[in-house]
């Protein structure tokens, strides 16, 4: 089961995002049980920080309720092994803090991540599934 990264969740929650249509398709497939995927538990923290930085942090409460309505969501936890993997990959590939945590989780689940972020393409052993492939 691939890991769905924060960019997909943010695009789903933001109707004005250029990738909203694709993210909506992903979440619709998950909701219907047509796509089995993990959601990064780290995304919950990252999204709250994004909302806070835009001075709309309390809007996240409504969006979190929206995410809770989606059936078949499996939240992949950040554990010690994924954290160690993240630290190693952050140094090796100069990843951002949150991106490294997502990759650490993805590598230890099934080595796949759904994201528009092309920097994941350079990570050995990780397969990026482009969000736009869900049309």
Residue pairs with C-beta under 8 A, 6 or more apart in sequence:
1 36
1 37
1 38
1 74
1 109
1 110
1 112
2 37
2 38
2 106
2 110
2 112
2 113
2 114
2 129
3 37
3 38
3 39
3 40
3 76
3 102
3 105
3 106
3 109
3 112
3 113
3 114
4 26
4 30
4 37
4 38
4 39
4 40
4 43
4 113
4 114
5 40
5 43
5 102
5 113
5 114
5 115
5 117
6 40
6 42
6 43
6 46
6 47
6 50
6 98
6 102
7 19
7 115
7 116
7 117
7 131
8 19
8 23
8 26
8 27
8 114
8 115
8 116
8 131
9 23
9 39
9 43
9 47
9 67
10 17
10 23
10 47
10 50
11 17
11 18
11 19
11 20
11 22
11 23
11 116
11 131
12 20
12 23
12 24
12 26
12 27
13 47
13 63
13 66
13 67
14 20
17 23
19 116
19 131
19 132
21 135
22 131
22 132
22 133
22 134
22 135
23 131
23 134
25 134
25 135
26 35
26 37
26 114
26 131
26 134
27 70
29 35
29 134
30 36
30 37
30 70
30 71
30 72
30 73
31 70
31 71
31 72
33 71
33 72
36 72
36 74
37 74
37 114
38 74
38 75
38 76
38 105
38 109
39 73
39 74
39 75
39 76
40 75
40 76
40 78
40 101
40 102
40 105
40 106
41 75
41 76
41 77
41 78
41 105
42 78
42 98
42 101
42 102
42 105
43 102
44 64
44 75
46 98
47 60
47 63
48 57
48 60
51 57
51 59
51 60
51 63
67 73
76 105
76 109
77 105
78 101
78 104
78 105
79 108
81 104
81 108
82 101
82 104
82 105
82 107
82 108
83 101
83 104
84 104
85 103
85 104
85 107
85 108
86 100
86 101
86 103
86 104
86 105
87 100
87 104
89 95
89 100
89 103
89 104
89 107
89 123
90 96
90 97
90 100
93 100
93 119
93 122
93 123
95 103
95 119
99 117
99 119
99 120
102 113
102 115
103 113
103 120
103 123
103 126
106 112
106 113
106 126
107 125
107 126
111 125
111 126
111 127
112 126
112 127
112 128
112 129
113 120
113 126
113 127
113 128
113 129
114 128
114 129
114 130
114 131
114 134
115 128
115 129
115 130
115 131
116 130
116 131
116 132
117 128
118 128
120 126
120 128
121 128
